[in-house]
Amino acid sequence: LSTVPPGTDPKVAAMRTAFDAGVTASRGGNHDAAIAKFQEALALQPNCPECFYNIGAAQLQKKDEKQAEEAWKKALELKPDHSESLNALATLYNNQKRFDEAAAIGAKAAASAPAGN
C-alpha cells in the first residue's frame, strides 16, 4: 500500500516505504515498531524532520517525554520552522509547567505559521 510512484529512485522508495510502515504501526498503537520504521527511514534520509517528529509522537505515546522532546528538537535542528514539532514542544512544555519555554516555542510556532492560520 505504498504511495511511491513508479520510476522513483530506489533509496527514496525504500525511505517512503519505511516511513509509511511507521505511520501504519503508530496508528495501530505499535509505538516500538513505529519508532524502528522511522529510524529506518532516517537511515536512508537523515534530513527528515517528519521522521523525527513522528518518533517524538511515538515516544510521547510511550510516556517517554524526554525522548519525545529530544526527537522534536532534532526535527527543529533540521527545519527550525517545523510547525508540528514547535506545537508539540509547546504543548509538552505547558503540560510540564515549563511555561517560559512553552511561551518561547509558541511564539516561534506563531511566527512560522502561514498567514491566515
Rosetta silent file (secondary structure, phi, psi, omega in degrees, C-alpha in Angstrom):
SEQUENCE: LSTVPPGTDPKVAAMRTAFDAGVTASRGGNHDAAIAKFQEALALQPNCPECFYNIGAAQLQKKDEKQAEEAWKKALELKPDHSESLNALATLYNNQKRFDEAAAIGAKAAASAPAGN
SCORE:     score description
SCORE:     0.000 S_00000001
   1 L     0.000   45.526 -175.779    0.000    0.000    0.000 S_00000001
   2 L   -86.830  150.246  178.501    2.851    2.352   -0.854 S_00000001
   3 L   -99.808   21.008 -177.126    2.411    5.864   -2.185 S_00000001
   4 L   -86.993  121.023  178.667    5.677    5.658   -4.137 S_00000001
   5 L   -67.560  149.422  176.239    5.258    6.433   -7.849 S_00000001
   6 L   -59.551  146.259  178.217    6.802    4.027  -10.370 S_00000001
   7 L    84.954    3.151  178.686   10.268    5.050  -11.522 S_00000001
   8 L   -72.433  145.716  175.911   11.160    6.624   -8.176 S_00000001
   9 L   -49.957  132.419 -176.341   14.785    6.384   -7.018 S_00000001
  10 H   -56.892  -36.572  179.416   15.074    3.071   -5.091 S_00000001
  11 H   -67.131  -41.120  177.371   16.516    4.785   -1.990 S_00000001
  12 H   -65.076  -42.059  179.511   13.643    7.287   -1.957 S_00000001
  13 H   -62.715  -42.569  179.646   11.176    4.448   -2.469 S_00000001
  14 H   -65.644  -39.502  178.535   12.685    2.462    0.419 S_00000001
  15 H   -63.584  -46.477 -178.649   12.578    5.531    2.663 S_00000001
  16 H   -63.153  -40.274  178.776    8.947    6.222    1.782 S_00000001
  17 H   -62.524  -44.972  178.846    8.016    2.571    2.362 S_00000001
  18 H   -64.010  -43.180  179.735    9.672    2.602    5.801 S_00000001
  19 H   -61.047  -47.425  179.563    8.021    5.926    6.676 S_00000001
  20 H   -61.135  -38.556  178.265    4.584    4.664    5.612 S_00000001
  21 H   -65.675  -35.581  176.630    5.118    1.477    7.648 S_00000001
  22 H   -64.325  -42.938  178.018    5.971    3.681   10.641 S_00000001
  23 H   -61.681  -45.060  179.948    2.758    5.642   10.233 S_00000001
  24 H   -61.467  -45.019  179.521    0.763    2.417    9.987 S_00000001
  25 H   -64.061  -40.706  179.684    2.424    0.969   13.095 S_00000001
  26 H   -63.244  -45.845  178.866    1.861    4.199   15.001 S_00000001
  27 H   -63.009  -28.949  179.380   -1.815    4.318   14.072 S_00000001
  28 L   -84.850    0.077  178.522   -2.093    0.702   15.203 S_00000001
  29 L    83.768    6.796  179.396   -0.634    1.553   18.593 S_00000001
  30 L   -94.554   80.555 -170.368    2.620   -0.344   17.997 S_00000001
  31 H   -70.963  -33.705  177.315    4.914    2.505   19.007 S_00000001
  32 H   -65.179  -42.999  177.734    8.154    0.494   19.217 S_00000001
  33 H   -65.351  -38.238  178.588    7.675   -0.772   15.667 S_00000001
  34 H   -61.628  -47.081 -179.946    6.790    2.748   14.537 S_00000001
  35 H   -60.125  -43.665  179.425    9.963    4.170   16.052 S_00000001
  36 H   -60.416  -41.638 -179.519   12.032    1.428   14.400 S_00000001
  37 H   -69.615  -39.774  177.777   10.488    2.181   10.994 S_00000001
  38 H   -66.909  -34.397  176.042   11.002    5.949   11.334 S_00000001
  39 H   -68.185  -35.874  175.750   14.627    5.278   12.326 S_00000001
  40 H   -62.784  -42.839  177.439   14.961    3.054    9.258 S_00000001
  41 H   -63.180  -40.254  178.754   13.638    5.932    7.142 S_00000001
  42 H   -64.129  -34.649  178.262   16.126    8.296    8.804 S_00000001
  43 H   -62.494  -31.098 -179.931   18.998    5.960    7.939 S_00000001
  44 H   -87.463  -29.306 -179.301   18.012    6.396    4.283 S_00000001
  45 L  -142.963   86.144 -174.163   17.255   10.130    4.509 S_00000001
  46 L   -63.974  -17.663 -178.255   18.914   11.728    7.568 S_00000001
  47 L   -99.695   49.816 -176.303   17.456   15.183    6.872 S_00000001
  48 L  -112.094   91.378 -179.910   13.837   14.135    7.514 S_00000001
  49 H   -62.832  -30.640  179.172   12.227   16.375   10.152 S_00000001
  50 H   -64.733  -32.869  177.252    8.935   14.487    9.739 S_00000001
  51 H   -64.400  -48.237  179.048   10.716   11.283   10.790 S_00000001
  52 H   -63.441  -39.752  178.353   11.959   12.909   13.997 S_00000001
  53 H   -58.645  -46.721 -178.015    8.539   14.463   14.624 S_00000001
  54 H   -68.855  -33.573  173.826    6.864   11.056   14.340 S_00000001
  55 H   -62.155  -43.957  178.046    9.482    9.421   16.563 S_00000001
  56 H   -60.099  -43.835  179.962    8.682   12.086   19.147 S_00000001
  57 H   -62.270  -41.642  179.189    4.964   11.447   18.848 S_00000001
  58 H   -67.716  -39.768  177.917    5.501    7.697   19.316 S_00000001
  59 H   -62.614  -40.105  178.994    7.809    8.302   22.292 S_00000001
  60 H   -63.420  -39.018  177.307    5.171   10.515   23.875 S_00000001
  61 H   -62.816  -27.622  177.010    2.590    7.739   23.432 S_00000001
  62 L   -85.870    4.737  179.691    5.016    5.511   25.346 S_00000001
  63 L    68.993   23.509  177.761    5.059    8.192   28.111 S_00000001
  64 L  -103.126   82.378 -175.282    8.750    8.949   27.431 S_00000001
  65 H   -65.202  -34.241 -179.284    8.610   12.737   27.441 S_00000001
  66 H   -64.159  -46.142  179.445   12.412   13.134   27.493 S_00000001
  67 H   -67.633  -36.667  177.678   12.879   11.086   24.309 S_00000001
  68 H   -62.275  -47.090  179.581    9.929   12.847   22.663 S_00000001
  69 H   -58.994  -44.540 -179.870   11.449   16.242   23.463 S_00000001
  70 H   -61.937  -41.882 -179.972   14.833   15.181   22.062 S_00000001
  71 H   -63.944  -43.687 -179.391   13.267   13.931   18.823 S_00000001
  72 H   -67.015  -34.919  176.415   11.310   17.146   18.309 S_00000001
  73 H   -64.984  -37.216  177.670   14.429   19.217   18.984 S_00000001
  74 H   -65.930  -38.922  176.587   16.258   17.202   16.306 S_00000001
  75 H   -59.986  -40.148 -178.358   13.422   17.918   13.864 S_00000001
  76 H   -73.590  -25.614  173.378   13.849   21.622   14.612 S_00000001
  77 H   -64.451  -37.498 -179.742   17.603   21.418   14.042 S_00000001
  78 H   -77.907  -38.100 -176.777   16.810   20.245   10.517 S_00000001
  79 L  -143.848   91.954 -174.062   13.893   22.617    9.953 S_00000001
  80 L   -57.204  -21.444  179.995   13.625   25.424   12.546 S_00000001
  81 L  -106.071   24.718  179.291   10.094   26.325   11.430 S_00000001
  82 L   -68.327   99.298 -168.822    8.705   22.750   11.502 S_00000001
  83 H   -61.381  -37.558 -179.359    5.300   23.710   12.872 S_00000001
  84 H   -62.586  -42.190  179.711    4.263   20.249   14.075 S_00000001
  85 H   -69.939  -39.770  177.119    7.404   19.940   16.202 S_00000001
  86 H   -60.223  -47.278 -179.544    7.087   23.511   17.501 S_00000001
  87 H   -65.566  -39.772  179.139    3.482   22.901   18.520 S_00000001
  88 H   -63.486  -43.492  178.483    4.295   19.521   20.077 S_00000001
  89 H   -64.974  -42.402  179.260    7.097   21.041   22.154 S_00000001
  90 H   -59.867  -43.132  178.773    4.915   23.955   23.262 S_00000001
  91 H   -65.095  -44.707  179.117    2.217   21.521   24.402 S_00000001
  92 H   -59.362  -47.704 -179.110    4.760   19.307   26.155 S_00000001
  93 H   -63.667  -39.515  176.600    6.307   22.276   27.968 S_00000001
  94 H   -62.155  -44.353  179.868    2.880   23.563   29.023 S_00000001
  95 H   -63.716  -29.200  179.264    1.960   20.118   30.358 S_00000001
  96 L   -89.893    3.819 -178.619    5.245   20.055   32.296 S_00000001
  97 L    61.864   31.324  174.875    4.531   23.564   33.632 S_00000001
  98 L   -97.514   68.115 -166.900    7.633   24.882   31.849 S_00000001
  99 H   -66.501  -35.783  179.266    5.693   27.974   30.879 S_00000001
 100 H   -64.047  -44.259  178.385    8.595   30.230   29.845 S_00000001
 101 H   -65.953  -39.697  178.771    9.883   27.601   27.424 S_00000001
 102 H   -61.796  -42.600 -179.372    6.351   26.936   26.191 S_00000001
 103 H   -65.027  -41.197 -179.867    5.819   30.640   25.515 S_00000001
 104 H   -64.218  -44.884  179.038    9.106   30.927   23.611 S_00000001
 105 H   -67.812  -40.417  178.606    8.326   27.883   21.447 S_00000001
 106 H   -61.036  -37.797  177.652    4.735   29.036   20.975 S_00000001
 107 H   -65.278  -39.970  177.129    5.985   32.402   19.703 S_00000001
 108 H   -63.837  -41.643  179.538    8.231   30.613   17.191 S_00000001
 109 H   -62.452  -44.063  179.775    5.271   28.475   16.097 S_00000001
 110 H   -64.391  -39.036 -179.565    3.087   31.551   15.625 S_00000001
 111 H   -68.568  -28.746 -177.787    5.828   33.311   13.659 S_00000001
 112 H   -90.791   -9.894 -178.870    6.272   30.317   11.363 S_00000001
 113 L   -69.247  140.747  177.199    2.561   29.751   10.725 S_00000001
 114 L   -61.727  152.083  178.558    1.335   30.706    7.261 S_00000001
 115 L   -56.938  139.116  178.239   -0.724   33.872    7.027 S_00000001
 116 L    95.673   -8.008  179.089   -4.376   33.267    7.787 S_00000001
 117 L   -97.957    0.000    0.000   -3.763   30.477   10.322 S_00000001
